[in-house]
Amino acid sequence: MRVVVAGSSGLIGTALVAHLRETGHEVLRLVRRTPAAPDERGWDPPSGRIDAGTFDGVDAVIGLGGVGIGDRPWTGARKQQIRDSRTEPTEVLAAAVAEHGVPSFLSGSAVGYYGNGGDRLIDETAPSGGGFLAEVCRDWEAATAKAQDAGARVVLLRTGVVFSHHGGLLGRLRPLFKGFLGGRLGSGRQYMPWISLDDEVGAIRFLLEHPEISGPVNLTGPTPVTNAEFTAAFASAVGRPTSVPVPEFAIKGVLGAFGEELLLFGQRAVPAQLQAHGYQFRHHSVSEALAAAVGT
């Protein structure tokens, strides 16, 4: 297939482009600067501009990206950046998919769509929840409307926490655990919907190659774990004991809603769509995924 990827320089995008090429797909990367390589095409989401000819003969568009949600406090300005960096590019891509008759649009989203789900199992039929991240995800998914209205197959990639050796959450936690500062957060009973980077990109390729699948798809591992279970597994993977837990009141008191949603909310999300259509996970347990990420 000939595939256009937006957000190709991030953690997921970089791995995805390499994986798609290794498996025989042709990839064009959208960049927000002057293109400097044959596989690059320029675009500017705020103005809606995309280089002419970008979508000629394209079979699918994959939209990833968005500024980080956990790297700085949620001021009013930062919240707007988080929302705009997801909805604005998605609206531009959806309009291009509609205009050029691209058959498939795989668009980023997140399990934050479900809000704080407690301990109930959450598949793709579950309703959206409360909180800022749920609002952002609803707006993010709604931004695909033009593509859906034009008859394109739209897949909403509701991604969990991605485990990778090259950065992301594990990159931030590793120094803390190595320094004997890694402990569970709050009660530790909140669920953490994880997925290995290998399965994240493998699942996206699977969805790309299976045109019968559309709508929301949970990109999460098959066995969700609580924060306490993750903490124990990660401590074991890096060869360190767990430390003193961080109490809930301290997280809320110091970080407010920013810390509450990121650290204390949880979703016991399961990949029902992927499993129903026969996707074979490379990493079935959190211990397998962590061992692979830490040992890479």
Backbone torsions as a table, in degrees:
resi	resn	phi	psi	omega
1	MET	NA	154.2	172.6
2	ARG	-100.1	118.5	-169.4
3	VAL	-126.3	133.4	172.5
4	VAL	-99.1	128.8	-179.3
5	VAL	-119.4	124.4	171.7
6	ALA	-103.2	139.5	-175.1
7	GLY	83.5	33.0	-173.1
8	SER	-79.9	-7.8	-177.3
9	SER	-97.2	-4.1	179.5
10	GLY	-81.3	-177.1	-178.5
11	LEU	-57.1	-51.6	-179.0
12	ILE	-73.4	-45.4	-176.1
13	GLY	-59.9	-42.7	179.7
14	THR	-61.3	-46.0	179.5
15	ALA	-67.8	-36.9	-178.2
16	LEU	-66.3	-45.6	-179.8
17	VAL	-58.9	-45.8	179.4
18	ALA	-61.8	-42.9	-177.9
19	HIS	-66.3	-43.5	-179.8
20	LEU	-62.4	-41.3	179.6
21	ARG	-67.4	-38.6	178.8
22	GLU	-63.4	-28.0	-177.5
23	THR	-100.2	16.8	169.2
24	GLY	96.0	5.8	179.5
25	HIS	-91.2	149.6	174.2
26	GLU	-93.1	129.0	-175.3
27	VAL	-120.2	131.3	169.9
28	LEU	-110.5	131.7	-176.2
29	ARG	-105.0	128.8	174.9
30	LEU	-83.4	130.1	-179.9
31	VAL	-128.8	150.3	-176.9
32	ARG	-97.3	23.8	175.8
33	ARG	-132.2	-178.1	177.0
34	THR	-66.6	124.8	-179.5
35	PRO	-55.7	136.5	-177.1
36	ALA	-123.7	4.4	-179.2
37	ALA	-142.5	156.4	-177.9
38	PRO	-59.5	-26.2	-177.2
39	ASP	-92.6	6.1	-177.2
40	GLU	-102.0	144.7	174.2
41	ARG	-133.1	137.4	-177.0
42	GLY	-84.1	148.0	173.0
43	TRP	-153.9	161.2	179.7
44	ASP	-142.1	92.7	-175.4
45	PRO	-54.3	-41.5	-179.5
46	PRO	-57.6	-34.4	179.9
47	SER	-94.9	-9.0	-178.4
48	GLY	77.7	13.2	-176.2
49	ARG	-87.7	134.7	172.5
50	ILE	-136.0	137.2	-178.5
51	ASP	-51.4	137.9	178.3
52	ALA	-59.7	141.9	178.2
53	GLY	84.2	-2.8	-176.9
54	THR	-58.0	-37.3	-172.8
55	PHE	-100.2	11.2	178.0
56	ASP	-64.5	121.0	177.7
57	GLY	68.9	17.4	-177.5
58	VAL	-83.3	135.2	180.0
59	ASP	-93.2	-26.2	-176.6
60	ALA	-158.5	152.0	173.6
61	VAL	-120.8	135.3	176.6
62	ILE	-119.5	120.7	-179.3
63	GLY	-108.3	117.4	177.8
64	LEU	-123.1	-173.1	171.5
65	GLY	103.4	-169.9	-173.3
66	GLY	115.5	143.4	179.5
67	VAL	-64.9	158.0	-177.8
68	GLY	-63.4	146.6	179.3
69	ILE	-98.6	-12.6	-174.4
70	GLY	-121.6	12.6	-175.3
71	ASP	-97.7	-5.2	176.5
72	ARG	-161.0	159.3	-178.1
73	PRO	-61.4	155.9	-178.0
74	TRP	-87.8	75.7	168.8
75	THR	-70.3	170.5	177.5
76	GLY	-58.7	-41.3	-179.6
77	ALA	-66.7	-39.7	-179.4
78	ARG	-68.0	-39.0	176.7
79	LYS	-59.2	-41.2	178.9
80	GLN	-65.0	-38.7	177.0
81	GLN	-63.3	-42.9	179.6
82	ILE	-59.8	-45.1	-178.8
83	ARG	-69.0	-51.8	-174.6
84	ASP	-64.2	-35.6	-177.4
85	SER	-69.1	-12.2	177.4
86	ARG	-104.0	-47.6	-174.4
87	THR	-74.9	-41.0	-175.8
88	GLU	-62.8	-51.7	177.1
89	PRO	-62.4	-35.0	-179.5
90	THR	-66.1	-40.5	177.6
91	GLU	-62.4	-41.3	179.5
92	VAL	-64.6	-44.3	179.2
93	LEU	-65.9	-41.5	179.9
94	ALA	-62.1	-41.1	178.1
95	ALA	-64.2	-39.8	178.9
96	ALA	-67.1	-40.8	177.0
97	VAL	-59.4	-44.5	179.6
98	ALA	-65.3	-45.1	-176.2
99	GLU	-64.9	-39.3	-173.4
100	HIS	-99.3	2.6	176.8
101	GLY	66.0	34.0	177.3
102	VAL	-68.5	130.6	-173.3
103	PRO	-66.7	-36.1	-172.2
104	SER	-132.6	141.1	176.2
105	PHE	-132.6	113.4	176.1
106	LEU	-102.3	114.2	-170.9
107	SER	-117.8	136.2	-178.4
108	GLY	-62.6	150.2	171.2
109	SER	-160.2	-165.7	-177.5
110	ALA	-154.9	159.8	178.3
111	VAL	-68.9	-9.5	172.5
112	GLY	-58.8	-15.9	175.7
113	TYR	-52.4	-33.7	-173.5
114	TYR	-85.5	-4.9	-177.7
115	GLY	67.9	-149.4	179.5
116	ASN	-91.4	104.6	-171.0
117	GLY	-90.3	-1.6	-177.9
118	GLY	63.5	-141.2	-176.9
119	ASP	-105.0	10.6	178.8
120	ARG	-79.5	143.9	176.8
121	LEU	-67.8	135.3	-176.4
122	ILE	-121.3	113.5	171.2
123	ASP	-106.2	-171.3	-171.7
124	GLU	-71.6	-8.8	178.3
125	THR	-87.3	-7.4	-177.3
126	ALA	-68.1	146.4	179.5
127	PRO	-74.9	165.7	175.7
128	SER	-71.6	154.2	-178.0
129	GLY	-108.2	-161.7	-179.2
130	GLY	-101.1	167.4	177.9
131	GLY	108.8	164.9	-176.9
132	PHE	-62.5	-45.3	-177.2
133	LEU	-65.2	-36.0	176.4
134	ALA	-63.7	-40.5	177.6
135	GLU	-62.2	-45.0	179.8
136	VAL	-60.2	-44.8	-179.1
137	CYS	-64.4	-38.3	177.7
138	ARG	-62.6	-44.4	178.8
139	ASP	-66.1	-39.3	-179.8
140	TRP	-60.7	-46.4	-179.8
141	GLU	-70.3	-36.7	179.3
142	ALA	-65.6	-24.2	-179.1
143	ALA	-67.8	-9.7	177.8
144	THR	-86.1	3.8	-169.0
145	ALA	-54.9	-42.5	-176.4
146	LYS	-62.5	-37.8	178.0
147	ALA	-66.8	-43.8	179.2
148	GLN	-63.5	-42.8	-178.8
149	ASP	-63.9	-28.5	-179.4
150	ALA	-83.0	-3.5	177.7
151	GLY	94.1	8.1	177.0
152	ALA	-72.3	150.6	171.8
153	ARG	-76.3	120.0	-179.2
154	VAL	-114.0	126.4	176.5
155	VAL	-115.4	128.1	-178.5
156	LEU	-101.3	113.0	-172.0
157	LEU	-88.0	87.5	-179.2
158	ARG	-81.8	90.7	-171.4
159	THR	-87.6	142.1	174.1
160	GLY	-90.1	-158.6	178.9
161	VAL	-77.3	121.1	-174.9
162	VAL	-91.3	125.7	178.8
163	PHE	-92.9	122.4	178.9
164	SER	-147.2	149.5	175.0
165	HIS	-72.9	-19.7	-168.4
166	HIS	-94.8	7.2	178.9
167	GLY	149.6	-147.7	-178.9
168	GLY	66.7	-154.8	-176.7
169	LEU	-59.6	-45.8	-176.1
170	LEU	-64.0	-33.5	177.9
171	GLY	-63.5	-32.4	178.3
172	ARG	-80.6	-34.1	-176.3
173	LEU	-80.4	-30.5	-174.3
174	ARG	-53.2	-48.7	179.8
175	PRO	-61.3	-34.9	179.3
176	LEU	-66.0	-46.5	-179.6
177	PHE	-68.4	-38.2	177.5
178	LYS	-62.9	-30.6	179.0
179	GLY	-91.2	16.8	177.3
180	PHE	63.1	33.0	-178.7
181	LEU	-117.1	13.9	-177.0
182	GLY	-92.8	112.9	178.3
183	GLY	-135.1	165.8	179.2
184	ARG	-66.7	159.9	-177.6
185	LEU	-106.9	123.9	-177.8
186	GLY	60.3	-135.6	-179.7
187	SER	-70.7	-22.9	-175.7
188	GLY	79.5	1.1	-177.3
189	ARG	-88.2	-10.2	178.7
190	GLN	-69.2	137.9	-176.3
191	TYR	-81.1	149.2	-177.4
192	MET	-123.9	102.6	-177.3
193	PRO	-78.9	98.3	-173.3
194	TRP	-98.0	162.5	168.8
195	ILE	-156.4	141.9	176.6
196	SER	-75.0	154.0	178.1
197	LEU	-61.2	-37.0	177.4
198	ASP	-58.6	-44.1	-179.6
199	ASP	-76.0	-30.0	175.7
200	GLU	-59.2	-51.8	-178.1
201	VAL	-74.0	-33.5	176.9
202	GLY	-64.3	-39.9	179.7
203	ALA	-69.4	-37.8	178.3
204	ILE	-64.6	-42.1	176.5
205	ARG	-63.2	-41.0	177.8
206	PHE	-57.6	-45.3	179.7
207	LEU	-67.2	-36.6	176.8
208	LEU	-60.3	-39.3	-173.6
209	GLU	-91.2	-0.4	-179.8
210	HIS	-120.9	88.1	-174.6
211	PRO	-67.2	-9.1	178.9
212	GLU	-79.1	-9.9	-178.0
213	ILE	-98.5	130.5	175.9
214	SER	-147.8	170.6	-179.8
215	GLY	83.0	-164.2	-177.1
216	PRO	-71.0	139.9	176.7
217	VAL	-136.4	123.2	176.0
218	ASN	-75.6	116.6	174.0
219	LEU	-95.4	82.9	-178.9
220	THR	-139.7	158.5	175.8
221	GLY	-67.9	161.5	-174.3
222	PRO	-75.2	-11.7	-177.3
223	THR	-130.1	84.5	179.4
224	PRO	-61.5	148.6	-178.2
225	VAL	-128.7	161.4	174.7
226	THR	-80.3	166.9	177.5
227	ASN	-60.7	-38.1	179.0
228	ALA	-64.1	-41.3	179.1
229	GLU	-67.3	-40.5	176.2
230	PHE	-62.4	-44.9	-178.4
231	THR	-58.3	-45.4	178.8
232	ALA	-64.2	-41.4	-178.7
233	ALA	-67.5	-41.0	-179.2
234	PHE	-70.7	-39.2	176.7
235	ALA	-59.7	-41.8	177.8
236	SER	-64.7	-40.6	-177.5
237	ALA	-64.5	-34.7	-179.3
238	VAL	-97.5	3.1	175.4
239	GLY	71.9	37.2	179.5
240	ARG	-133.4	150.2	174.5
241	PRO	-76.8	159.3	174.0
242	THR	-73.6	155.6	-176.3
243	SER	-107.8	-165.0	-179.0
244	VAL	-67.8	132.8	178.9
245	PRO	-61.7	152.7	174.4
246	VAL	-94.6	114.8	-174.5
247	PRO	-67.2	151.2	-178.0
248	GLU	-59.0	-41.4	-176.9
249	PHE	-63.7	-32.1	179.3
250	ALA	-70.6	-40.6	178.5
251	ILE	-63.1	-47.2	-179.3
252	LYS	-67.7	-39.3	-177.4
253	GLY	-67.7	-38.5	-177.0
254	VAL	-86.3	-41.5	-171.9
255	LEU	-107.1	-14.2	179.0
256	GLY	65.3	-146.3	-177.7
257	ALA	-61.6	-33.0	177.4
258	PHE	-55.3	-50.9	-179.9
259	GLY	-73.0	-37.0	-178.7
260	GLU	-61.4	-48.5	-178.0
261	GLU	-69.8	-42.0	-175.9
262	LEU	-74.8	-34.9	-170.4
263	LEU	-110.0	-24.7	-174.8
264	LEU	-111.5	-21.2	173.4
265	PHE	-74.9	152.1	178.3
266	GLY	-151.9	160.2	177.7
267	GLN	-137.0	123.2	175.9
268	ARG	-87.2	62.8	-173.3
269	ALA	-82.6	139.5	178.7
270	VAL	-122.8	147.8	-176.6
271	PRO	-85.7	63.0	-173.3
272	ALA	-59.9	-41.9	-178.7
273	GLN	-64.6	-46.7	179.6
274	LEU	-60.8	-44.5	-178.8
275	GLN	-67.2	-38.4	-179.5
276	ALA	-64.7	-28.4	-178.3
277	HIS	-100.2	7.7	170.0
278	GLY	89.5	18.0	175.8
279	TYR	-65.9	133.8	-179.6
280	GLN	-100.9	110.4	-178.9
281	PHE	-69.6	139.1	174.4
282	ARG	-78.8	-36.1	180.0
283	HIS	-121.7	114.4	-175.2
284	HIS	-92.6	-24.6	-177.9
285	SER	-124.1	158.8	179.5
286	VAL	-63.8	-32.4	178.6
287	SER	-65.9	-40.9	177.1
288	GLU	-63.2	-45.6	-177.3
289	ALA	-65.3	-41.2	-179.4
290	LEU	-69.7	-40.3	178.7
291	ALA	-60.5	-41.3	179.8
292	ALA	-67.2	-41.5	-177.9
293	ALA	-70.8	-44.1	-177.6
294	VAL	-71.6	-33.1	-176.2
295	GLY	-87.0	-4.2	-177.2
296	THR	-66.8	NA	NA
